[in-house]
Amino acid sequence: MLKTFTLNERVDHQVSDTEGTVTFAITDELGVSRVISGKTFLNEKHVPQGVSSENKRELPLIEALFRLEINESVDVEFEHYNKLYNRDLDKTINQIAYEKALEMEKEQRLLYRITKFFKRPKNIDDKQATV
């Protein structure tokens, strides 16, 4: 899904010595206007060097807008990102896989503890067999 966006306005704010925020006012190819924002990473001169997004779905757009000048346009391809990103869970496929691996590891540890707890000692079984 290729979308075209035009940057209408950009506002930067410094939050700390190393972090800031950026707000972009944009218009898409259909003329729909909206505002999105992100978190910036500042260098020692307090100049934004990178950007991230609270909303992971907007990350490709925010990264593209970060490099634009006012009134410039950019085409952003979302198809590849959408394949790697689960909109319902707000997580990437890698994050979901990592969490599932942790869950399986916890289940294995729990299963081992339960099995060990309920395991009958051999000497009790031997005594019952001879009685």
BAKOLPA-998594 format. One record per residue: residue number from 1; x, y, z of N, C-alpha, C in turn; residue in one letter. Coordinates in nm, 3 decimals. Layout:
N
<atom num="NUM" n_X="X" n_Y="Y" n_Z="Z" ca_X="X" ca_Y="Y" ca_Z="Z" c_X="X" c_Y="Y" c_Z="Z" residuo="A"/>
...
***
This chain:
131
<atom num="1" n_X="0.084" n_Y="-0.117" n_Z="0.000" ca_X="0.000" ca_Y="0.000" ca_Z="0.000" c_X="0.089" c_Y="0.124" c_Z="0.000" residuo="M"/>
<atom num="2" n_X="0.097" n_Y="0.190" n_Z="-0.113" ca_X="0.179" ca_Y="0.310" ca_Z="-0.128" c_X="0.093" c_Y="0.432" c_Z="-0.101" residuo="L"/>
<atom num="3" n_X="0.139" n_Y="0.517" n_Z="-0.010" ca_X="0.067" ca_Y="0.639" ca_Z="0.024" c_X="0.162" c_Y="0.758" c_Z="0.009" residuo="K"/>
<atom num="4" n_X="0.107" n_Y="0.871" n_Z="-0.032" ca_X="0.186" ca_Y="0.993" ca_Z="-0.048" c_X="0.142" c_Y="1.094" c_Z="0.058" residuo="T"/>
<atom num="5" n_X="0.241" n_Y="1.153" n_Z="0.123" ca_X="0.215" ca_Y="1.251" ca_Z="0.228" c_X="0.296" c_Y="1.378" c_Z="0.202" residuo="F"/>
<atom num="6" n_X="0.236" n_Y="1.491" n_Z="0.234" ca_X="0.304" ca_Y="1.620" ca_Z="0.224" c_X="0.316" c_Y="1.678" c_Z="0.365" residuo="T"/>
<atom num="7" n_X="0.437" n_Y="1.724" n_Z="0.397" ca_X="0.462" ca_Y="1.783" ca_Z="0.529" c_X="0.425" c_Y="1.931" c_Z="0.525" residuo="L"/>
<atom num="8" n_X="0.326" n_Y="1.968" n_Z="0.605" ca_X="0.279" ca_Y="2.107" ca_Z="0.610" c_X="0.347" c_Y="2.188" c_Z="0.720" residuo="N"/>
<atom num="9" n_X="0.374" n_Y="2.122" n_Z="0.832" ca_X="0.434" ca_Y="2.192" ca_Z="0.947" c_X="0.508" c_Y="2.092" c_Z="1.035" residuo="E"/>
<atom num="10" n_X="0.615" n_Y="2.140" n_Z="1.096" ca_X="0.692" ca_Y="2.056" ca_Z="1.190" c_X="0.724" c_Y="2.142" c_Z="1.313" residuo="R"/>
<atom num="11" n_X="0.696" n_Y="2.085" n_Z="1.432" ca_X="0.725" ca_Y="2.157" ca_Z="1.557" c_X="0.809" c_Y="2.064" c_Z="1.645" residuo="V"/>
<atom num="12" n_X="0.927" n_Y="2.111" n_Z="1.684" ca_X="1.017" ca_Y="2.035" ca_Z="1.772" c_X="1.017" c_Y="2.098" c_Z="1.911" residuo="D"/>
<atom num="13" n_X="1.020" n_Y="2.011" n_Z="2.014" ca_X="1.032" ca_Y="2.056" ca_Z="2.153" c_X="1.139" c_Y="1.972" c_Z="2.221" residuo="H"/>
<atom num="14" n_X="1.222" n_Y="2.038" n_Z="2.300" ca_X="1.323" ca_Y="1.968" ca_Z="2.379" c_X="1.263" c_Y="1.932" c_Z="2.515" residuo="Q"/>
<atom num="15" n_X="1.269" n_Y="1.802" n_Z="2.549" ca_X="1.214" ca_Y="1.755" ca_Z="2.676" c_X="1.325" c_Y="1.743" c_Z="2.780" residuo="V"/>
<atom num="16" n_X="1.443" n_Y="1.696" n_Z="2.738" ca_X="1.558" ca_Y="1.684" ca_Z="2.828" c_X="1.683" c_Y="1.708" c_Z="2.744" residuo="S"/>
<atom num="17" n_X="1.800" n_Y="1.684" n_Z="2.803" ca_X="1.925" ca_Y="1.702" ca_Z="2.729" c_X="1.940" c_Y="1.603" c_Z="2.614" residuo="D"/>
<atom num="18" n_X="1.873" n_Y="1.488" n_Z="2.625" ca_X="1.890" ca_Y="1.384" ca_Z="2.523" c_X="1.762" c_Y="1.346" c_Z="2.449" residuo="T"/>
<atom num="19" n_X="1.647" n_Y="1.398" n_Z="2.493" ca_X="1.521" ca_Y="1.361" ca_Z="2.431" c_X="1.436" c_Y="1.483" c_Z="2.398" residuo="E"/>
<atom num="20" n_X="1.352" n_Y="1.465" n_Z="2.297" ca_X="1.260" ca_Y="1.570" ca_Z="2.259" c_X="1.136" c_Y="1.509" c_Z="2.196" residuo="G"/>
<atom num="21" n_X="1.047" n_Y="1.596" n_Z="2.149" ca_X="0.930" ca_Y="1.550" ca_Z="2.076" c_X="0.923" c_Y="1.627" c_Z="1.945" residuo="T"/>
<atom num="22" n_X="0.859" n_Y="1.565" n_Z="1.846" ca_X="0.837" ca_Y="1.631" ca_Z="1.718" c_X="0.692" c_Y="1.606" c_Z="1.678" residuo="V"/>
<atom num="23" n_X="0.628" n_Y="1.710" n_Z="1.626" ca_X="0.490" ca_Y="1.699" ca_Z="1.580" c_X="0.486" c_Y="1.740" c_Z="1.433" residuo="T"/>
<atom num="24" n_X="0.423" n_Y="1.655" n_Z="1.352" ca_X="0.412" ca_Y="1.680" ca_Z="1.209" c_X="0.266" c_Y="1.703" c_Z="1.172" residuo="F"/>
<atom num="25" n_X="0.239" n_Y="1.811" n_Z="1.097" ca_X="0.107" ca_Y="1.832" ca_Z="1.037" c_X="0.122" c_Y="1.790" c_Z="0.891" residuo="A"/>
<atom num="26" n_X="0.042" n_Y="1.692" n_Z="0.848" ca_X="0.059" ca_Y="1.636" ca_Z="0.714" c_X="-0.075" c_Y="1.629" c_Z="0.641" residuo="I"/>
<atom num="27" n_X="-0.066" n_Y="1.613" n_Z="0.510" ca_X="-0.182" ca_Y="1.591" ca_Z="0.425" c_X="-0.150" c_Y="1.474" c_Z="0.334" residuo="T"/>
<atom num="28" n_X="-0.245" n_Y="1.381" n_Z="0.318" ca_X="-0.220" ca_Y="1.267" ca_Z="0.229" c_X="-0.268" c_Y="1.298" c_Z="0.087" residuo="D"/>
<atom num="29" n_X="-0.252" n_Y="1.200" n_Z="-0.003" ca_X="-0.285" ca_Y="1.222" ca_Z="-0.144" c_X="-0.434" c_Y="1.247" c_Z="-0.168" residuo="E"/>
<atom num="30" n_X="-0.518" n_Y="1.215" n_Z="-0.072" ca_X="-0.662" ca_Y="1.239" ca_Z="-0.084" c_X="-0.703" c_Y="1.374" c_Z="-0.025" residuo="L"/>
<atom num="31" n_X="-0.607" n_Y="1.447" n_Z="0.029" ca_X="-0.635" ca_Y="1.577" ca_Z="0.089" c_X="-0.674" c_Y="1.571" c_Z="0.235" residuo="G"/>
<atom num="32" n_X="-0.663" n_Y="1.452" n_Z="0.296" ca_X="-0.697" ca_Y="1.436" ca_Z="0.437" c_X="-0.579" c_Y="1.484" c_Z="0.523" residuo="V"/>
<atom num="33" n_X="-0.606" n_Y="1.578" n_Z="0.613" ca_X="-0.502" ca_Y="1.633" ca_Z="0.701" c_X="-0.507" c_Y="1.566" c_Z="0.837" residuo="S"/>
<atom num="34" n_X="-0.390" n_Y="1.552" n_Z="0.897" ca_X="-0.384" ca_Y="1.499" ca_Z="1.033" c_X="-0.251" c_Y="1.539" c_Z="1.095" residuo="R"/>
<atom num="35" n_X="-0.242" n_Y="1.518" n_Z="1.225" ca_X="-0.121" ca_Y="1.550" ca_Z="1.301" c_X="-0.072" c_Y="1.422" c_Z="1.367" residuo="V"/>
<atom num="36" n_X="0.058" n_Y="1.395" n_Z="1.354" ca_X="0.118" ca_Y="1.282" ca_Z="1.423" c_X="0.243" c_Y="1.330" c_Z="1.494" residuo="I"/>
<atom num="37" n_X="0.284" n_Y="1.257" n_Z="1.597" ca_X="0.402" ca_Y="1.300" ca_Z="1.673" c_X="0.491" c_Y="1.182" c_Z="1.706" residuo="S"/>
<atom num="38" n_X="0.613" n_Y="1.214" n_Z="1.741" ca_X="0.710" ca_Y="1.112" ca_Z="1.778" c_X="0.808" c_Y="1.164" c_Z="1.881" residuo="G"/>
<atom num="39" n_X="0.894" n_Y="1.076" n_Z="1.924" ca_X="0.997" ca_Y="1.107" ca_Z="2.023" c_X="1.130" c_Y="1.121" c_Z="1.947" residuo="K"/>
<atom num="40" n_X="1.205" n_Y="1.226" n_Z="1.977" ca_X="1.334" ca_Y="1.245" ca_Z="1.910" c_X="1.450" c_Y="1.220" c_Z="2.006" residuo="T"/>
<atom num="41" n_X="1.562" n_Y="1.184" n_Z="1.948" ca_X="1.685" ca_Y="1.161" ca_Z="2.022" c_X="1.782" c_Y="1.272" c_Z="1.984" residuo="F"/>
<atom num="42" n_X="1.830" n_Y="1.346" n_Z="2.084" ca_X="1.911" ca_Y="1.464" ca_Z="2.059" c_X="2.059" c_Y="1.436" c_Z="2.079" residuo="L"/>
<atom num="43" n_X="2.143" n_Y="1.504" n_Z="1.998" ca_X="2.288" ca_Y="1.492" ca_Z="2.017" c_X="2.333" c_Y="1.592" c_Z="2.125" residuo="N"/>
<atom num="44" n_X="2.464" n_Y="1.603" n_Z="2.144" ca_X="2.515" ca_Y="1.690" ca_Z="2.250" c_X="2.485" c_Y="1.837" c_Z="2.225" residuo="E"/>
<atom num="45" n_X="2.454" n_Y="1.874" n_Z="2.100" ca_X="2.415" ca_Y="2.012" ca_Z="2.068" c_X="2.264" c_Y="2.029" c_Z="2.069" residuo="K"/>
<atom num="46" n_X="2.192" n_Y="1.927" n_Z="2.117" ca_X="2.046" ca_Y="1.927" ca_Z="2.128" c_X="1.976" c_Y="1.932" c_Z="1.992" residuo="H"/>
<atom num="47" n_X="2.042" n_Y="1.877" n_Z="1.891" ca_X="1.984" ca_Y="1.868" ca_Z="1.757" c_X="1.926" c_Y="1.728" c_Z="1.740" residuo="V"/>
<atom num="48" n_X="1.801" n_Y="1.717" n_Z="1.693" ca_X="1.743" ca_Y="1.583" ca_Z="1.674" c_X="1.823" c_Y="1.499" c_Z="1.574" residuo="P"/>
<atom num="49" n_X="1.857" n_Y="1.377" n_Z="1.617" ca_X="1.936" ca_Y="1.287" ca_Z="1.532" c_X="1.857" c_Y="1.165" c_Z="1.486" residuo="Q"/>
<atom num="50" n_X="1.751" n_Y="1.133" n_Z="1.558" ca_X="1.669" ca_Y="1.018" ca_Z="1.525" c_X="1.531" c_Y="1.034" c_Z="1.582" residuo="G"/>
<atom num="51" n_X="1.441" n_Y="0.946" n_Z="1.541" ca_X="1.302" ca_Y="0.958" ca_Z="1.584" c_X="1.243" c_Y="0.819" c_Z="1.607" residuo="V"/>
<atom num="52" n_X="1.150" n_Y="0.810" n_Z="1.699" ca_X="1.074" ca_Y="0.687" ca_Z="1.720" c_X="0.928" c_Y="0.726" c_Z="1.740" residuo="S"/>
<atom num="53" n_X="0.844" n_Y="0.626" n_Z="1.750" ca_X="0.700" ca_Y="0.653" ca_Z="1.760" c_X="0.639" c_Y="0.571" c_Z="1.871" residuo="S"/>
<atom num="54" n_X="0.547" n_Y="0.630" n_Z="1.945" ca_X="0.471" ca_Y="0.555" ca_Z="2.045" c_X="0.381" c_Y="0.454" c_Z="1.975" residuo="E"/>
<atom num="55" n_X="0.323" n_Y="0.495" n_Z="1.863" ca_X="0.237" ca_Y="0.408" ca_Z="1.784" c_X="0.323" c_Y="0.340" c_Z="1.677" residuo="N"/>
<atom num="56" n_X="0.349" n_Y="0.213" n_Z="1.693" ca_X="0.439" ca_Y="0.142" ca_Z="1.602" c_X="0.390" c_Y="0.143" c_Z="1.458" residuo="K"/>
<atom num="57" n_X="0.260" n_Y="0.151" n_Z="1.438" ca_X="0.206" ca_Y="0.154" ca_Z="1.302" c_X="0.250" c_Y="0.277" c_Z="1.226" residuo="R"/>
<atom num="58" n_X="0.280" n_Y="0.386" n_Z="1.296" ca_X="0.319" ca_Y="0.510" ca_Z="1.230" c_X="0.469" c_Y="0.523" c_Z="1.210" residuo="E"/>
<atom num="59" n_X="0.547" n_Y="0.426" n_Z="1.256" ca_X="0.693" ca_Y="0.438" ca_Z="1.251" c_X="0.747" c_Y="0.462" c_Z="1.110" residuo="L"/>
<atom num="60" n_X="0.706" n_Y="0.388" n_Z="1.007" ca_X="0.761" ca_Y="0.416" ca_Z="0.874" c_X="0.731" c_Y="0.558" c_Z="0.827" residuo="P"/>
<atom num="61" n_X="0.613" n_Y="0.607" n_Z="0.858" ca_X="0.575" ca_Y="0.742" ca_Z="0.818" c_X="0.656" c_Y="0.846" c_Z="0.894" residuo="L"/>
<atom num="62" n_X="0.668" n_Y="0.829" n_Z="1.024" ca_X="0.743" ca_Y="0.926" ca_Z="1.105" c_X="0.890" c_Y="0.930" c_Z="1.065" residuo="I"/>
<atom num="63" n_X="0.948" n_Y="0.814" n_Z="1.037" ca_X="1.087" ca_Y="0.812" ca_Z="0.992" c_X="1.105" c_Y="0.886" c_Z="0.860" residuo="E"/>
<atom num="64" n_X="1.008" n_Y="0.871" n_Z="0.769" ca_X="1.016" ca_Y="0.941" ca_Z="0.640" c_X="0.996" c_Y="1.091" c_Z="0.658" residuo="A"/>
<atom num="65" n_X="0.901" n_Y="1.132" n_Z="0.740" ca_X="0.874" ca_Y="1.274" ca_Z="0.762" c_X="0.990" c_Y="1.344" c_Z="0.832" residuo="L"/>
<atom num="66" n_X="1.061" n_Y="1.271" n_Z="0.915" ca_X="1.171" ca_Y="1.329" ca_Z="0.993" c_X="1.278" c_Y="1.390" c_Z="0.902" residuo="F"/>
<atom num="67" n_X="1.293" n_Y="1.336" n_Z="0.781" ca_X="1.397" ca_Y="1.382" ca_Z="0.688" c_X="1.347" c_Y="1.488" c_Z="0.589" residuo="R"/>
<atom num="68" n_X="1.217" n_Y="1.521" n_Z="0.594" ca_X="1.160" ca_Y="1.615" ca_Z="0.498" c_X="1.171" c_Y="1.760" c_Z="0.542" residuo="L"/>
<atom num="69" n_X="1.164" n_Y="1.848" n_Z="0.442" ca_X="1.149" ca_Y="1.991" ca_Z="0.465" c_X="1.001" c_Y="2.026" c_Z="0.447" residuo="E"/>
<atom num="70" n_X="0.958" n_Y="2.140" n_Z="0.498" ca_X="0.819" ca_Y="2.185" ca_Z="0.485" c_X="0.781" c_Y="2.192" c_Z="0.336" residuo="I"/>
<atom num="71" n_X="0.660" n_Y="2.146" n_Z="0.305" ca_X="0.602" ca_Y="2.142" ca_Z="0.171" c_X="0.662" c_Y="2.035" c_Z="0.080" residuo="N"/>
<atom num="72" n_X="0.751" n_Y="1.952" n_Z="0.131" ca_X="0.801" ca_Y="1.838" ca_Z="0.053" c_X="0.706" c_Y="1.721" c_Z="0.072" residuo="E"/>
<atom num="73" n_X="0.704" n_Y="1.632" n_Z="-0.028" ca_X="0.620" ca_Y="1.513" ca_Z="-0.023" c_X="0.706" c_Y="1.388" c_Z="-0.023" residuo="S"/>
<atom num="74" n_X="0.647" n_Y="1.281" n_Z="0.029" ca_X="0.717" ca_Y="1.154" ca_Z="0.035" c_X="0.617" c_Y="1.042" c_Z="0.010" residuo="V"/>
<atom num="75" n_X="0.663" n_Y="0.939" n_Z="-0.060" ca_X="0.583" ca_Y="0.818" ca_Z="-0.079" c_X="0.629" c_Y="0.715" c_Z="0.022" residuo="D"/>
<atom num="76" n_X="0.536" n_Y="0.657" n_Z="0.095" ca_X="0.569" ca_Y="0.558" ca_Z="0.197" c_X="0.496" c_Y="0.429" c_Z="0.162" residuo="V"/>
<atom num="77" n_X="0.573" n_Y="0.320" n_Z="0.154" ca_X="0.519" ca_Y="0.187" ca_Z="0.124" c_X="0.494" c_Y="0.116" c_Z="0.256" residuo="E"/>
<atom num="78" n_X="0.369" n_Y="0.085" n_Z="0.286" ca_X="0.333" ca_Y="0.021" ca_Z="0.412" c_X="0.314" c_Y="-0.130" c_Z="0.399" residuo="F"/>
<atom num="79" n_X="0.313" n_Y="-0.184" n_Z="0.278" ca_X="0.280" ca_Y="-0.326" ca_Z="0.258" c_X="0.374" c_Y="-0.419" c_Z="0.334" residuo="E"/>
<atom num="80" n_X="0.505" n_Y="-0.399" n_Z="0.320" ca_X="0.601" ca_Y="-0.485" ca_Z="0.389" c_X="0.586" c_Y="-0.472" c_Z="0.540" residuo="H"/>
<atom num="81" n_X="0.572" n_Y="-0.349" n_Z="0.589" ca_X="0.559" ca_Y="-0.328" ca_Z="0.732" c_X="0.432" c_Y="-0.393" c_Z="0.786" residuo="Y"/>
<atom num="82" n_X="0.323" n_Y="-0.383" n_Z="0.711" ca_X="0.196" ca_Y="-0.444" ca_Z="0.755" c_X="0.206" c_Y="-0.596" c_Z="0.764" residuo="N"/>
<atom num="83" n_X="0.289" n_Y="-0.657" n_Z="0.680" ca_X="0.308" ca_Y="-0.802" ca_Z="0.686" c_X="0.380" c_Y="-0.843" c_Z="0.815" residuo="K"/>
<atom num="84" n_X="0.466" n_Y="-0.756" n_Z="0.866" ca_X="0.544" ca_Y="-0.787" ca_Z="0.986" c_X="0.479" c_Y="-0.738" c_Z="1.114" residuo="L"/>
<atom num="85" n_X="0.371" n_Y="-0.667" n_Z="1.103" ca_X="0.312" ca_Y="-0.599" ca_Z="1.217" c_X="0.169" c_Y="-0.645" c_Z="1.238" residuo="Y"/>
<atom num="86" n_X="0.136" n_Y="-0.685" n_Z="1.360" ca_X="0.000" ca_Y="-0.727" ca_Z="1.394" c_X="-0.074" c_Y="-0.606" c_Z="1.450" residuo="N"/>
<atom num="87" n_X="-0.167" n_Y="-0.553" n_Z="1.372" ca_X="-0.240" ca_Y="-0.432" ca_Z="1.414" c_X="-0.322" c_Y="-0.454" c_Z="1.540" residuo="R"/>
<atom num="88" n_X="-0.381" n_Y="-0.575" n_Z="1.553" ca_X="-0.467" ca_Y="-0.602" ca_Z="1.669" c_X="-0.391" c_Y="-0.599" c_Z="1.800" residuo="D"/>
<atom num="89" n_X="-0.268" n_Y="-0.650" n_Z="1.800" ca_X="-0.190" ca_Y="-0.658" ca_Z="1.923" c_X="-0.093" c_Y="-0.542" c_Z="1.940" residuo="L"/>
<atom num="90" n_X="-0.076" n_Y="-0.458" n_Z="1.837" ca_X="0.018" ca_Y="-0.347" ca_Z="1.839" c_X="0.160" c_Y="-0.397" c_Z="1.863" residuo="D"/>
<atom num="91" n_X="0.195" n_Y="-0.509" n_Z="1.797" ca_X="0.328" ca_Y="-0.569" ca_Z="1.812" c_X="0.377" c_Y="-0.624" c_Z="1.679" residuo="K"/>
<atom num="92" n_X="0.509" n_Y="-0.633" n_Z="1.665" ca_X="0.566" ca_Y="-0.694" ca_Z="1.546" c_X="0.567" c_Y="-0.845" c_Z="1.562" residuo="T"/>
<atom num="93" n_X="0.586" n_Y="-0.915" n_Z="1.452" ca_X="0.591" ca_Y="-1.061" ca_Z="1.454" c_X="0.704" c_Y="-1.109" c_Z="1.546" residuo="I"/>
<atom num="94" n_X="0.817" n_Y="-1.041" n_Z="1.544" ca_X="0.931" ca_Y="-1.080" ca_Z="1.630" c_X="0.897" c_Y="-1.065" c_Z="1.778" residuo="N"/>
<atom num="95" n_X="0.825" n_Y="-0.959" n_Z="1.815" ca_X="0.785" ca_Y="-0.942" ca_Z="1.955" c_X="0.690" c_Y="-1.052" c_Z="1.998" residuo="Q"/>
<atom num="96" n_X="0.596" n_Y="-1.086" n_Z="1.912" ca_X="0.499" ca_Y="-1.192" ca_Z="1.944" c_X="0.571" c_Y="-1.325" c_Z="1.960" residuo="I"/>
<atom num="97" n_X="0.664" n_Y="-1.356" n_Z="1.869" ca_X="0.738" ca_Y="-1.482" ca_Z="1.876" c_X="0.822" c_Y="-1.490" c_Z="2.004" residuo="A"/>
<atom num="98" n_X="0.885" n_Y="-1.380" n_Z="2.041" ca_X="0.966" ca_Y="-1.377" ca_Z="2.163" c_X="0.880" c_Y="-1.402" c_Z="2.287" residuo="Y"/>
<atom num="99" n_X="0.763" n_Y="-1.337" n_Z="2.293" ca_X="0.674" ca_Y="-1.357" ca_Z="2.407" c_X="0.623" c_Y="-1.501" c_Z="2.414" residuo="E"/>
<atom num="100" n_X="0.593" n_Y="-1.560" n_Z="2.298" ca_X="0.548" ca_Y="-1.700" ca_Z="2.296" c_X="0.659" c_Y="-1.793" c_Z="2.344" residuo="K"/>
<atom num="101" n_X="0.783" n_Y="-1.764" n_Z="2.305" ca_X="0.897" ca_Y="-1.846" ca_Z="2.350" c_X="0.912" c_Y="-1.837" c_Z="2.501" residuo="A"/>
<atom num="102" n_X="0.896" n_Y="-1.718" n_Z="2.558" ca_X="0.904" ca_Y="-1.702" ca_Z="2.703" c_X="0.792" c_Y="-1.778" c_Z="2.773" residuo="L"/>
<atom num="103" n_X="0.671" n_Y="-1.773" n_Z="2.717" ca_X="0.559" ca_Y="-1.847" ca_Z="2.775" c_X="0.587" c_Y="-1.997" c_Z="2.773" residuo="E"/>
<atom num="104" n_X="0.638" n_Y="-2.047" n_Z="2.662" ca_X="0.668" ca_Y="-2.191" ca_Z="2.652" c_X="0.775" c_Y="-2.231" c_Z="2.752" residuo="M"/>
<atom num="105" n_X="0.875" n_Y="-2.144" n_Z="2.770" ca_X="0.981" ca_Y="-2.172" ca_Z="2.866" c_X="0.924" c_Y="-2.179" c_Z="3.008" residuo="E"/>
<atom num="106" n_X="0.835" n_Y="-2.087" n_Z="3.043" ca_X="0.772" ca_Y="-2.088" ca_Z="3.175" c_X="0.688" c_Y="-2.214" c_Z="3.194" residuo="K"/>
<atom num="107" n_X="0.614" n_Y="-2.253" n_Z="3.089" ca_X="0.532" ca_Y="-2.373" ca_Z="3.097" c_X="0.617" c_Y="-2.497" c_Z="3.118" residuo="E"/>
<atom num="108" n_X="0.732" n_Y="-2.504" n_Z="3.052" ca_X="0.822" ca_Y="-2.619" ca_Z="3.068" c_X="0.874" c_Y="-2.627" c_Z="3.211" residuo="Q"/>
<atom num="109" n_X="0.912" n_Y="-2.511" n_Z="3.267" ca_X="0.961" ca_Y="-2.509" ca_Z="3.405" c_X="0.851" c_Y="-2.552" c_Z="3.501" residuo="R"/>
<atom num="110" n_X="0.730" n_Y="-2.503" n_Z="3.479" ca_X="0.618" ca_Y="-2.539" ca_Z="3.564" c_X="0.587" c_Y="-2.688" c_Z="3.552" residuo="L"/>
<atom num="111" n_X="0.586" n_Y="-2.739" n_Z="3.432" ca_X="0.560" ca_Y="-2.882" ca_Z="3.409" c_X="0.665" c_Y="-2.967" c_Z="3.480" residuo="L"/>
<atom num="112" n_X="0.790" n_Y="-2.927" n_Z="3.475" ca_X="0.897" ca_Y="-3.000" ca_Z="3.542" c_X="0.873" c_Y="-3.002" c_Z="3.693" residuo="Y"/>
<atom num="113" n_X="0.835" n_Y="-2.885" n_Z="3.749" ca_X="0.810" ca_Y="-2.879" ca_Z="3.894" c_X="0.691" c_Y="-2.965" c_Z="3.935" residuo="R"/>
<atom num="114" n_X="0.584" n_Y="-2.961" n_Z="3.858" ca_X="0.466" ca_Y="-3.041" ca_Z="3.889" c_X="0.499" c_Y="-3.189" c_Z="3.881" residuo="I"/>
<atom num="115" n_X="0.569" n_Y="-3.228" n_Z="3.775" ca_X="0.606" ca_Y="-3.369" ca_Z="3.757" c_X="0.694" c_Y="-3.415" c_Z="3.873" residuo="T"/>
<atom num="116" n_X="0.788" n_Y="-3.332" n_Z="3.911" ca_X="0.878" ca_Y="-3.367" ca_Z="4.021" c_X="0.802" c_Y="-3.376" c_Z="4.153" residuo="K"/>
<atom num="117" n_X="0.707" n_Y="-3.286" n_Z="4.175" ca_X="0.631" ca_Y="-3.284" ca_Z="4.299" c_X="0.543" c_Y="-3.408" c_Z="4.313" residuo="F"/>
<atom num="118" n_X="0.479" n_Y="-3.449" n_Z="4.205" ca_X="0.387" ca_Y="-3.562" ca_Z="4.212" c_X="0.451" c_Y="-3.697" c_Z="4.183" residuo="F"/>
<atom num="119" n_X="0.579" n_Y="-3.698" n_Z="4.158" ca_X="0.647" ca_Y="-3.824" ca_Z="4.131" c_X="0.657" c_Y="-3.905" c_Z="4.260" residuo="K"/>
<atom num="120" n_X="0.617" n_Y="-4.030" n_Z="4.254" ca_X="0.621" ca_Y="-4.116" ca_Z="4.373" c_X="0.759" c_Y="-4.177" c_Z="4.388" residuo="R"/>
<atom num="121" n_X="0.810" n_Y="-4.181" n_Z="4.508" ca_X="0.940" ca_Y="-4.246" ca_Z="4.529" c_X="0.929" c_Y="-4.396" c_Z="4.497" residuo="P"/>
<atom num="122" n_X="1.037" n_Y="-4.453" n_Z="4.445" ca_X="1.036" ca_Y="-4.595" ca_Z="4.405" c_X="1.019" c_Y="-4.688" c_Z="4.523" residuo="K"/>
<atom num="123" n_X="1.075" n_Y="-4.655" n_Z="4.637" ca_X="1.067" ca_Y="-4.747" ca_Z="4.751" c_X="0.923" c_Y="-4.764" c_Z="4.801" residuo="N"/>
<atom num="124" n_X="0.836" n_Y="-4.664" n_Z="4.785" ca_X="0.696" ca_Y="-4.679" ca_Z="4.824" c_X="0.627" c_Y="-4.776" c_Z="4.728" residuo="I"/>
<atom num="125" n_X="0.653" n_Y="-4.764" n_Z="4.600" ca_X="0.593" ca_Y="-4.854" ca_Z="4.501" c_X="0.638" c_Y="-4.999" c_Z="4.526" residuo="D"/>
<atom num="126" n_X="0.765" n_Y="-5.018" n_Z="4.559" ca_X="0.816" ca_Y="-5.152" ca_Z="4.583" c_X="0.750" c_Y="-5.217" c_Z="4.704" residuo="D"/>
<atom num="127" n_X="0.728" n_Y="-5.139" n_Z="4.812" ca_X="0.665" ca_Y="-5.194" ca_Z="4.933" c_X="0.521" c_Y="-5.233" c_Z="4.906" residuo="K"/>
<atom num="128" n_X="0.450" n_Y="-5.154" n_Z="4.830" ca_X="0.309" ca_Y="-5.185" ca_Z="4.800" c_X="0.299" c_Y="-5.309" c_Z="4.711" residuo="Q"/>
<atom num="129" n_X="0.395" n_Y="-5.328" n_Z="4.625" ca_X="0.391" ca_Y="-5.443" ca_Z="4.535" c_X="0.412" c_Y="-5.574" c_Z="4.610" residuo="A"/>
<atom num="130" n_X="0.490" n_Y="-5.572" n_Z="4.719" ca_X="0.518" ca_Y="-5.694" ca_Z="4.793" c_X="0.410" c_Y="-5.727" c_Z="4.895" residuo="T"/>
<atom num="131" n_X="0.327" n_Y="-5.632" n_Z="4.931" ca_X="0.225" ca_Y="-5.655" ca_Z="5.034" c_X="0.110" c_Y="-5.734" c_Z="4.983" residuo="V"/>
***
